[in-house]
Amino acid sequence: MNDFEHTSAASAADALAKLGGAPSALGTSYPAAPARFIAGGTDLIPLMHDHLAAPTRLIDLKPAHDLRGVRLAADGALAIGALTTLTDIERDPAVAERAPILIEAVREAATPQLRAMATIGGNLLQRTRCWYFRGETRCWLKGGDTCYARAGRSDHHAILGTDSSPCIAVHPSDLAPALVALDARVAISGPRGTHAVPVADLLQPPTADRRVEHTLAPDELITAIEIPPQPAGARGVYLKAMERAAWSFALASAAVQLALRDGRVDHIRIVLGGVAPTPWRAVDAERLLIGQPLTPALATQAAERALASASPFDHNAYKLPLARALVRRAVLGASAMESEGA
């Protein structure tokens, strides 16, 4: 691990001011930025240990209490401070009432010890667990010329969206698919002001001039995650398949947020995890279900459509039937029909 300076920030504004005093990160790709914010540190510290990140200044956000906590608005919207831990989210009654799918995702995300340290902002910005990236290979994502997973071991890699980037590593966050299914946005502050973008726009496939899995600029800070009011009667389900019995990264996952009206699907979000470089929203499958009375047969058709554009590699074709089964189960589970026709 390289030598670095450590300083603490008392607030979001203080953190940005301290970042402004660091060597300029503008024009530098995010992973190579000389100054970095640190929250729980559950991903950044291992990255530094493995020489995948080498900041010369760490700005500790933990004292910044304005970045913590859950706020419930009068209209039912939720604002979750970016520094709020996964444990705090799991225990929050407003989240349990308004967005239970997020709590399901939190409980699948990590061990209780890690959930007590990890923050929701950090969870969204964590780097891929691709073994080529985390290992000694100089893969494309680390500045090389080749994504070795394409012709190598692709067991845990993408089967959807593989033409969107040279890199076929999957996004590791469990919370991200659930947040996309909730139409959540991230509030961002920086020297150019404050704005909000959908989680789906924050998490984007790496490009040649941005070899990182998100669009946050090096001089910006996520301050909150905003979840809008959900449709009346909406219910959510998050399902995850893992190699180990518990607390492993998803081989595939499915987040479904659904509302019925008069027995027909009135609102639907289907988002897959573990199968694409980003949380993958299955828009065509959603269109199939809108306005229809939901049946097990229709849920099966939606699951087929959700994976229709998949292109497996040599070692990950197993993800196709796995992801289809998760989508079907999640759709039926969200409509309280999981046992029917199973």
Backbone torsions as a table, in degrees:
resi	resn	phi	psi	omega
1	MET	NA	138.6	-178.9
2	ASN	-77.1	160.9	173.9
3	ASP	-69.7	145.1	178.7
4	PHE	-151.1	156.5	173.1
5	GLU	-89.0	142.8	178.8
6	HIS	-121.5	130.0	176.1
7	THR	-139.4	157.3	-178.2
8	SER	-112.2	150.1	179.3
9	ALA	-115.3	134.1	-178.4
10	ALA	-85.0	-15.8	-177.5
11	SER	-160.1	172.6	176.5
12	ALA	-61.8	-43.5	179.6
13	ALA	-62.8	-40.1	178.4
14	ASP	-64.8	-39.3	179.4
15	ALA	-62.5	-44.6	179.5
16	LEU	-67.3	-35.8	177.5
17	ALA	-65.2	-40.8	178.5
18	LYS	-67.8	-36.0	176.2
19	LEU	-65.1	-37.2	179.7
20	GLY	-64.6	-24.0	178.5
21	GLY	-87.2	-2.7	180.0
22	ALA	-84.7	164.6	172.9
23	PRO	-52.2	139.8	-171.8
24	SER	-56.7	130.3	175.6
25	ALA	-96.8	-8.9	-178.5
26	LEU	-66.6	138.4	-177.2
27	GLY	82.6	1.6	178.7
28	THR	-113.1	138.9	177.9
29	SER	-64.5	151.2	-172.8
30	TYR	-54.4	-48.0	-177.0
31	PRO	-61.0	-28.2	-177.2
32	ALA	-93.5	4.0	-178.2
33	ALA	-57.5	133.4	-175.9
34	PRO	-71.0	-22.3	177.0
35	ALA	-121.5	135.7	-178.8
36	ARG	-135.7	145.0	170.2
37	PHE	-77.3	146.2	173.9
38	ILE	-130.7	134.1	179.0
39	ALA	-114.6	-102.0	177.2
40	GLY	-71.2	-28.3	178.1
41	GLY	78.0	8.1	-174.7
42	THR	-69.4	-19.7	175.5
43	ASP	-110.9	-41.6	-175.3
44	LEU	-64.0	-42.0	-178.8
45	ILE	-62.5	-47.0	174.9
46	PRO	-60.8	-35.8	177.2
47	LEU	-63.2	-41.4	178.1
48	MET	-67.4	-39.7	179.1
49	HIS	-61.2	-36.5	-179.0
50	ASP	-91.5	9.6	177.7
51	HIS	62.2	29.9	174.2
52	LEU	-95.0	-10.1	172.1
53	ALA	-145.2	139.9	-176.6
54	ALA	-141.1	57.3	178.8
55	PRO	-66.7	147.8	176.3
56	THR	-95.0	-10.8	174.7
57	ARG	-139.5	131.4	172.8
58	LEU	-111.1	128.4	178.7
59	ILE	-107.8	107.9	-173.9
60	ASP	-78.1	121.0	-177.5
61	LEU	-89.5	-9.5	-170.9
62	LYS	-56.4	-35.4	177.7
63	PRO	-73.5	-6.8	-174.1
64	ALA	-82.3	85.9	-174.1
65	HIS	-67.9	-20.5	177.9
66	ASP	-70.1	-8.5	177.5
67	LEU	-98.6	5.8	-177.3
68	ARG	-110.8	157.3	168.7
69	GLY	99.0	164.7	-179.5
70	VAL	-115.2	130.0	178.7
71	ARG	-119.3	131.5	-179.7
72	LEU	-106.6	122.1	179.1
73	ALA	-84.3	164.7	-177.9
74	ALA	-61.7	-29.5	-178.9
75	ASP	-86.5	3.4	179.0
76	GLY	95.8	-2.5	176.9
77	ALA	-70.3	149.6	178.2
78	LEU	-115.3	141.2	170.4
79	ALA	-124.0	118.5	-177.6
80	ILE	-110.7	117.7	179.0
81	GLY	-57.6	140.9	-174.6
82	ALA	-62.0	-23.8	-178.5
83	LEU	-90.6	1.5	178.7
84	THR	-66.3	129.5	-178.2
85	THR	-75.7	159.9	178.3
86	LEU	-63.4	-34.5	176.6
87	THR	-62.7	-43.2	179.3
88	ASP	-64.3	-37.6	176.6
89	ILE	-64.7	-44.7	-178.7
90	GLU	-59.0	-32.1	-175.3
91	ARG	-96.4	-0.7	-173.1
92	ASP	-82.7	125.0	-177.7
93	PRO	-66.9	-32.3	179.6
94	ALA	-67.4	-39.8	177.0
95	VAL	-66.6	-41.4	179.6
96	ALA	-59.7	-36.7	-178.6
97	GLU	-80.0	-41.9	-170.6
98	ARG	-95.0	-28.3	-175.4
99	ALA	-145.6	60.9	-176.9
100	PRO	-61.4	-24.3	177.4
101	ILE	-60.7	-32.5	179.2
102	LEU	-67.9	-37.3	177.7
103	ILE	-67.0	-38.4	175.7
104	GLU	-58.8	-43.4	-179.7
105	ALA	-67.0	-41.1	178.7
106	VAL	-58.5	-44.1	-176.4
107	ARG	-66.9	-21.2	177.4
108	GLU	-91.2	-6.6	-165.2
109	ALA	-77.7	-35.6	-171.7
110	ALA	-170.1	178.3	175.7
111	THR	-68.2	160.8	176.8
112	PRO	-57.1	-35.6	179.5
113	GLN	-64.0	-44.1	179.1
114	LEU	-70.2	-36.2	178.7
115	ARG	-63.2	-29.8	179.3
116	ALA	-71.1	-21.0	-179.4
117	MET	-103.8	-40.1	-172.9
118	ALA	-68.4	143.5	-179.9
119	THR	-109.5	159.3	-178.8
120	ILE	-67.1	-37.3	176.9
121	GLY	-64.9	-44.8	178.5
122	GLY	-65.1	-35.1	178.7
123	ASN	-60.5	-39.3	-180.0
124	LEU	-70.0	-29.8	-174.0
125	LEU	-97.3	4.5	-178.0
126	GLN	-64.3	150.6	-179.0
127	ARG	-83.6	160.9	-179.0
128	THR	-61.8	154.3	176.3
129	ARG	-97.3	14.3	177.2
130	CYS	-50.5	131.1	-176.4
131	TRP	-69.8	-23.5	174.9
132	TYR	-72.3	-41.0	177.7
133	PHE	-67.9	-44.1	-176.6
134	ARG	-78.2	-15.9	-178.9
135	GLY	-92.0	-158.1	-174.5
136	GLU	-88.2	-10.5	-178.1
137	THR	-66.8	137.2	174.6
138	ARG	-87.3	80.3	-177.4
139	CYS	-78.6	175.7	-178.6
140	TRP	-58.2	-41.0	-176.1
141	LEU	-65.8	-23.7	177.9
142	LYS	-95.5	14.2	177.3
143	GLY	102.1	2.8	177.6
144	GLY	-82.3	-164.7	-176.4
145	ASP	-108.7	-10.8	-168.7
146	THR	-131.8	135.2	166.0
147	CYS	-89.4	102.5	-172.7
148	TYR	-70.7	-17.8	179.8
149	ALA	-68.8	-26.9	-177.5
150	ARG	-60.4	-39.5	179.4
151	ALA	-111.4	1.5	-177.5
152	GLY	-111.7	-141.0	-179.6
153	ARG	-79.1	112.5	-174.9
154	SER	-113.3	18.5	-172.9
155	ASP	-50.6	-42.9	-173.4
156	HIS	-103.7	14.9	-170.1
157	HIS	-100.2	-178.1	-169.2
158	ALA	-74.0	148.6	170.1
159	ILE	-121.2	-7.0	177.2
160	LEU	-124.8	146.6	176.6
161	GLY	68.2	24.2	-174.6
162	THR	-77.5	-7.8	175.4
163	ASP	-94.4	-1.7	-174.5
164	SER	-84.3	-13.4	-176.6
165	SER	-159.4	153.0	172.3
166	PRO	-61.2	-25.1	-177.1
167	CYS	-91.5	133.1	179.6
168	ILE	-112.1	18.7	174.1
169	ALA	-68.0	149.7	-179.3
170	VAL	-95.4	153.9	176.4
171	HIS	-75.1	133.2	-170.5
172	PRO	-88.3	-8.2	-171.9
173	SER	-72.1	132.9	170.2
174	ASP	-80.3	-32.6	-177.5
175	LEU	-70.5	-31.1	-173.6
176	ALA	-59.8	-48.4	178.6
177	PRO	-60.2	-38.7	179.0
178	ALA	-65.7	-40.3	179.6
179	LEU	-67.5	-38.5	175.6
180	VAL	-63.7	-40.3	178.1
181	ALA	-64.1	-25.0	178.0
182	LEU	-90.7	4.4	-176.9
183	ASP	58.8	35.3	-177.0
184	ALA	-73.2	155.3	177.1
185	ARG	-124.7	157.8	174.0
186	VAL	-110.2	132.4	174.2
187	ALA	-88.3	130.6	-173.2
188	ILE	-126.9	135.0	175.5
189	SER	-121.1	148.6	179.3
190	GLY	-172.5	-174.1	-177.2
191	PRO	-65.4	-16.4	178.8
192	ARG	-97.8	12.1	177.6
193	GLY	108.2	-166.5	-177.8
194	THR	-115.7	137.1	177.1
195	HIS	-151.9	171.5	178.9
196	ALA	-130.2	141.5	177.8
197	VAL	-133.4	151.1	174.5
198	PRO	-59.7	146.4	175.6
199	VAL	-54.4	-37.0	179.9
200	ALA	-63.1	-27.5	177.9
201	ASP	-86.4	-27.9	176.1
202	LEU	-65.8	-42.6	-176.2
203	LEU	-94.6	105.9	-176.0
204	GLN	-131.7	152.4	179.3
205	PRO	-61.1	145.8	177.7
206	PRO	-61.7	149.2	176.8
207	THR	-125.1	172.3	-176.4
208	ALA	-60.0	-33.4	-179.8
209	ASP	-102.0	7.8	176.9
210	ARG	-148.7	78.8	-175.1
211	ARG	-86.1	64.0	177.6
212	VAL	-153.6	158.9	-168.1
213	GLU	-90.9	17.1	178.9
214	HIS	-148.0	169.3	-175.9
215	THR	-104.7	7.2	178.9
216	LEU	-65.3	130.5	178.9
217	ALA	-74.5	155.2	-178.9
218	PRO	-60.6	-22.8	-178.5
219	ASP	-104.2	21.2	179.5
220	GLU	-115.7	159.7	-178.1
221	LEU	-134.8	129.2	170.1
222	ILE	-74.1	125.8	-179.2
223	THR	-103.9	-28.4	-178.0
224	ALA	-161.1	160.7	170.4
225	ILE	-113.7	126.4	-174.9
226	GLU	-110.0	123.9	180.0
227	ILE	-111.9	117.4	-177.2
228	PRO	-72.3	164.9	174.4
229	PRO	-57.1	139.4	-179.5
230	GLN	-93.5	156.9	178.7
231	PRO	-58.1	152.3	179.9
232	ALA	-56.7	131.8	176.8
233	GLY	77.4	6.9	-178.1
234	ALA	-65.1	140.9	177.5
235	ARG	-131.4	148.2	-178.2
236	GLY	-129.2	149.4	176.8
237	VAL	-136.4	135.7	172.7
238	TYR	-122.1	122.8	179.6
239	LEU	-122.8	145.1	-174.1
240	LYS	-143.3	135.8	173.6
241	ALA	-109.0	133.9	-175.6
242	MET	-131.3	160.9	174.2
243	GLU	-70.7	-40.2	178.8
244	ARG	-99.3	168.8	-175.7
245	ALA	-66.3	-27.6	-177.2
246	ALA	-156.4	148.6	168.7
247	TRP	57.7	47.6	169.4
248	SER	-119.5	165.7	178.6
249	PHE	-73.7	152.5	-172.0
250	ALA	-69.2	130.1	163.1
251	LEU	-72.0	-37.6	172.8
252	ALA	-161.8	151.3	176.4
253	SER	-147.5	162.4	178.6
254	ALA	-142.2	128.9	174.6
255	ALA	-114.6	126.3	-179.8
256	VAL	-130.0	126.2	173.8
257	GLN	-117.7	122.5	-168.2
258	LEU	-141.7	143.7	172.9
259	ALA	-134.8	138.4	176.9
260	LEU	-106.3	149.5	171.5
261	ARG	-138.6	123.2	-178.4
262	ASP	53.7	38.7	175.5
263	GLY	80.0	4.4	-179.8
264	ARG	-120.4	154.4	-179.1
265	VAL	-70.4	118.5	-178.4
266	ASP	-104.3	-25.9	-179.6
267	HIS	-149.0	135.2	-178.5
268	ILE	-152.4	133.7	169.7
269	ARG	-130.0	127.5	176.8
270	ILE	-123.0	117.9	-176.1
271	VAL	-130.9	127.5	-179.2
272	LEU	-99.5	144.8	173.8
273	GLY	-123.1	159.6	176.8
274	GLY	75.2	5.6	-176.0
275	VAL	-129.0	2.2	-176.6
276	ALA	-151.3	164.1	178.2
277	PRO	-64.3	-17.4	177.3
278	THR	-135.1	167.5	167.7
279	PRO	-56.4	128.0	-169.1
280	TRP	-104.6	108.8	178.7
281	ARG	-84.0	126.4	-176.2
282	ALA	-92.1	77.0	-173.4
283	VAL	-64.5	-40.9	-179.8
284	ASP	-62.7	-37.9	177.6
285	ALA	-67.8	-37.3	177.3
286	GLU	-62.7	-43.5	-179.5
287	ARG	-61.6	-35.1	178.8
288	LEU	-62.5	-34.4	-173.2
289	LEU	-88.8	-27.0	-174.8
290	ILE	-58.5	129.1	177.1
291	GLY	81.8	0.0	-175.7
292	GLN	-104.0	148.2	168.7
293	PRO	-71.1	127.4	-171.8
294	LEU	-80.8	126.2	177.2
295	THR	-127.9	161.0	175.2
296	PRO	-57.0	-37.7	179.7
297	ALA	-65.4	-40.3	179.1
298	LEU	-69.0	-36.6	176.6
299	ALA	-62.3	-37.6	176.9
300	THR	-64.9	-41.8	177.2
301	GLN	-62.8	-40.8	179.0
302	ALA	-63.4	-39.8	178.9
303	ALA	-64.0	-40.0	176.9
304	GLU	-62.8	-43.8	-177.7
305	ARG	-67.8	-33.5	-179.6
306	ALA	-62.2	-27.8	-178.5
307	LEU	-110.0	13.6	-173.5
308	ALA	-61.5	-31.9	-176.3
309	SER	-96.8	11.4	-177.1
310	ALA	-67.7	144.4	177.2
311	SER	-133.7	87.6	-177.8
312	PRO	-67.3	157.5	172.9
313	PHE	-99.8	-169.0	-170.5
314	ASP	-62.3	-30.5	-170.8
315	HIS	-118.3	7.2	-175.9
316	ASN	-127.9	21.0	177.5
317	ALA	-63.5	-22.5	178.0
318	TYR	-59.5	-22.0	-178.5
319	LYS	-68.2	-23.6	-179.4
320	LEU	-61.6	-61.3	179.7
321	PRO	-64.8	-31.5	179.5
322	LEU	-64.0	-48.9	-179.3
323	ALA	-66.9	-38.0	177.3
324	ARG	-59.7	-44.8	-179.0
325	ALA	-63.8	-38.9	179.1
326	LEU	-65.9	-42.4	178.8
327	VAL	-61.6	-47.4	-179.2
328	ARG	-59.1	-48.1	-179.4
329	ARG	-63.5	-40.1	-178.0
330	ALA	-68.7	-41.3	178.0
331	VAL	-61.3	-47.9	-179.8
332	LEU	-69.2	-36.2	178.6
333	GLY	-65.4	-39.6	179.5
334	ALA	-66.7	-23.9	179.3
335	SER	-100.6	11.9	-179.9
336	ALA	61.3	32.3	-177.2
337	MET	-122.2	14.8	-169.8
338	GLU	-57.9	-37.6	-175.0
339	SER	-78.4	-21.8	-176.1
340	GLU	-70.7	119.8	176.3
341	GLY	74.5	8.0	-178.5
342	ALA	-71.9	NA	NA
